[in-house]
Amino acid sequence: MDNLSALIRDIPDFPEPGIVFKDITPVLADPAAFTALVEALAEPFRDSGVSKVAGIEARGFTLATPVAGLLGAGFIPVRKPGKLPYETVREDYSLEYGTDSLEIHTDAAQPGEKVLLVDDVIATGGTAAAAIRLLKKIGADVVGFAVFIELSFLNGAQMLDGVPLHALVKYD
């Protein structure tokens, strides 16, 4: 993971003053690094029976879809309100610099279906917790939350309602 960590760049004061954004686009641009990242996210879940991988808009889509492919699973988009064309369920939540909402289709997963949630970063955990609540609302069994980066000093893992966190790079 050290090679991947070296490619992460810090963008100070984005999206607001005092926040240091962890930019993963250099990792995504490097074919070998991107492949290693996707494989490392998927690896712990290869034998878990995951049939769907949910990705949180927007950077989570970039990671969740290739993880789904590696696991032989389908993909569930977790989106901002008004972006999905079918019936949805919605969850409002707080994040480190404001409030927001997420939606998924009501039929995105069947009751009891094993779902892995994927995103690029976990910070305060508000977005991840909202996505987990959405998946549970439709009856999914959320077996894990896989992320590239955990900002562990913000204690976001405590918000995951017991869902195991698999983070590749941690910032204390």
Residue pairs with C-beta under 8 A, 6 or more apart in sequence:
1 40
1 168
1 169
3 33
3 36
4 27
4 33
4 36
4 37
4 40
4 148
4 168
4 169
5 169
7 24
7 26
7 27
7 30
7 33
8 22
8 23
8 24
8 26
8 27
8 149
8 169
9 22
9 23
9 26
10 20
10 21
10 22
10 23
11 20
11 21
11 22
11 23
12 20
12 21
13 19
13 20
14 20
14 21
15 21
15 97
16 97
19 96
19 97
22 121
22 149
22 151
22 171
24 59
24 120
24 121
24 148
24 149
26 33
27 33
27 34
27 37
27 148
28 34
28 62
37 63
37 148
37 168
38 63
38 66
38 67
38 70
39 70
40 168
41 63
41 67
41 118
41 146
41 147
41 148
41 166
41 168
42 67
42 70
42 71
42 146
44 144
44 146
44 166
45 71
45 116
45 143
45 144
45 146
45 166
46 70
46 71
48 114
48 116
48 143
48 144
49 114
49 143
50 71
50 73
50 114
50 115
50 116
50 143
51 73
51 74
51 113
51 114
51 115
52 68
52 73
52 74
52 75
52 76
52 108
52 109
52 113
52 114
52 115
52 116
52 140
53 64
53 65
53 67
53 68
53 71
53 73
53 74
53 75
53 76
53 115
53 116
53 117
53 118
54 64
54 75
54 76
54 77
54 78
54 104
54 108
54 109
54 115
54 116
54 117
54 118
54 131
54 135
55 61
55 62
55 63
55 64
55 65
55 75
55 76
55 77
55 78
55 117
55 118
55 119
56 64
56 78
56 102
56 117
56 118
56 119
56 127
56 128
56 131
57 77
57 78
57 79
57 80
57 83
57 102
59 119
59 120
59 121
60 78
60 118
60 119
60 120
61 77
62 120
63 118
63 119
63 120
63 148
64 75
64 118
64 119
65 75
67 116
67 118
67 146
68 74
68 75
71 116
73 116
76 104
76 105
76 108
76 109
76 115
76 135
77 84
77 104
78 102
78 103
78 104
78 117
78 131
78 134
79 102
79 103
79 104
80 100
80 101
80 102
80 103
81 90
81 101
81 102
81 103
82 103
83 103
84 103
84 104
84 105
86 105
86 106
86 107
87 105
87 106
87 107
88 103
88 104
88 105
88 106
89 103
89 104
89 106
89 134
89 137
89 138
90 101
90 102
90 103
90 134
91 101
91 102
91 103
91 130
91 131
91 133
91 134
91 137
92 99
92 100
92 101
92 130
93 99
93 100
93 101
93 102
93 126
93 127
93 129
93 130
94 124
94 126
95 123
95 124
95 126
95 127
96 123
96 124
96 126
96 154
100 127
101 130
102 127
102 130
102 131
102 134
103 134
104 131
104 134
104 135
104 138
106 138
107 138
108 135
108 138
108 140
109 115
109 135
109 138
109 139
109 140
110 139
110 140
111 138
111 139
111 140
112 139
112 140
112 141
113 139
113 140
113 141
114 140
114 141
114 143
115 135
115 140
115 141
115 142
115 143
116 142
116 143
116 144
116 145
116 146
117 128
117 131
117 132
117 135
117 142
117 144
117 145
117 146
117 163
118 145
118 146
118 147
119 127
119 128
119 131
119 145
119 147
120 147
120 148
120 149
121 147
121 148
121 149
121 150
121 151
122 128
122 145
122 147
122 149
122 150
122 151
122 156
122 157
122 165
122 167
123 151
123 154
123 156
124 154
124 155
124 156
124 159
125 154
125 155
125 156
125 157
125 158
125 159
125 160
126 156
126 159
128 145
128 147
128 156
128 159
128 160
129 159
129 160
129 161
132 142
132 145
132 160
132 161
132 163
133 161
135 142
136 142
136 161
142 163
143 163
143 164
144 163
144 164
144 165
144 166
145 160
145 163
145 164
145 165
145 166
146 166
146 167
147 165
147 166
147 167
147 168
148 167
148 168
148 169
149 167
149 168
149 169
149 170
149 171
150 156
150 157
150 165
150 167
150 169
150 170
150 171
151 171
152 167
152 170
152 171
152 172
153 171
153 172
157 165
